[in-house]
């Protein structure tokens, strides 16, 4: 059974950092496109960042460019999202998702096949 499990969320002060992890089980992330998405209370889900495991291409939502970095550890079958300079508006439940067929350039739209259960990130003083 394909499964994604997110971890690393929590409460952080504005300007702080967190690293989210997305561990895959039941399948290997090789050749998949993997993305991080978030949903704030009362708002629609939005794409944050994606990575194409085939060529390492990365994609970011404009508001997180320069602050967030997506990366992948093939040996651990895990994708990470390093989040720096966090802002209160980054508060949301963060989800990771993976798909074998979606184009990397289309990943942020969110039409991916396998989804995790989410991890809450709260940025507040």
C-alpha positions in Angstrom: 0.0 0.0 0.0 1.4 3.4 -1.0 1.7 5.7 1.9 3.2 9.1 2.7 3.7 10.3 6.2 4.6 13.9 7.0 6.4 15.0 10.2 8.2 18.0 11.6 5.4 20.5 12.1 5.0 22.5 15.2 4.9 26.0 16.7 7.6 28.4 15.7 8.1 32.1 16.2 8.1 34.5 13.2 11.6 34.4 11.6 12.2 30.9 12.8 12.8 27.7 10.9 11.3 24.2 10.5 12.1 21.2 8.4 9.2 19.0 7.3 9.8 15.4 6.2 7.7 13.3 3.9 8.5 9.6 4.2 7.2 7.2 1.6 6.4 3.5 2.2 5.1 0.8 -0.1 6.7 2.4 -3.1 9.9 4.2 -4.1 9.9 7.9 -4.9 12.2 7.4 -7.8 10.7 8.8 -11.0 7.9 10.4 -9.1 7.1 14.1 -8.8 6.6 15.0 -5.2 5.0 18.2 -3.9 4.3 20.1 -0.7 0.9 21.8 -0.3 -0.7 23.7 2.5 -4.2 24.7 3.6 -4.8 27.5 6.0 -8.0 27.8 8.0 -10.8 29.0 5.8 -8.6 29.0 2.7 -8.2 26.7 -0.3 -5.3 24.3 -0.5 -2.3 25.8 -2.4 0.9 24.4 -3.9 4.1 25.4 -2.1 6.9 23.5 -3.7 7.6 20.5 -6.0 10.5 18.4 -7.0 10.9 16.1 -10.0 12.9 13.1 -8.7 14.0 12.2 -12.3 16.0 15.3 -13.0 16.0 17.2 -9.7 14.0 20.2 -11.1 12.3 22.2 -8.4 9.3 24.5 -8.4 8.2 27.1 -5.8 5.2 29.3 -5.1 6.3 32.9 -5.5 5.8 33.8 -1.9 8.1 31.1 -0.5 11.0 31.5 -3.1 14.2 32.3 -1.3 12.8 31.1 2.1 11.8 27.4 1.4 13.9 24.7 -0.1 12.7 21.3 -1.2 15.1 18.4 -1.3 15.1 14.6 -1.6 17.1 11.8 0.0 16.7 8.7 -2.3 18.4 6.4 0.2 15.8 7.3 2.9 12.9 7.5 0.4 12.1 10.9 1.9 11.4 14.4 0.7 12.1 17.4 2.9 10.9 21.0 3.0 13.3 23.4 4.8 11.4 26.5 5.8 13.3 29.5 6.9 12.2 33.1 7.8 8.8 31.8 8.6 5.9 34.3 8.7 2.5 34.1 10.4 0.9 33.7 6.9 2.8 30.4 6.5 0.6 28.9 9.2 -1.3 26.0 7.7 -1.6 22.2 7.6 1.2 21.0 5.2 0.7 18.0 3.1 3.0 16.1 0.8 1.8 14.3 -2.3 3.3 12.2 -5.1 2.5 11.2 -8.6 4.2 9.2 -11.2 2.7 10.9 -14.3 2.2 14.6 -13.5 4.5 17.0 -15.1 6.8 18.8 -12.7 5.8 22.2 -14.1 2.1 21.3 -13.4 2.7 19.9 -9.9 1.8 23.0 -8.0 -1.8 22.7 -9.3 -2.2 19.8 -6.9 -3.6 17.0 -9.1 -1.5 14.3 -7.6 -2.4 10.7 -6.8 -1.0 9.8 -3.3 -1.4 12.1 -0.3 -0.2 12.2 3.3 -2.3 13.1 6.3 -0.7 16.4 6.9 1.3 18.2 9.6 0.4 21.4 11.3 2.7 24.4 11.2 1.9 27.4 13.4 3.9 30.6 13.1 3.1 32.8 16.0 4.8 34.8 18.8 
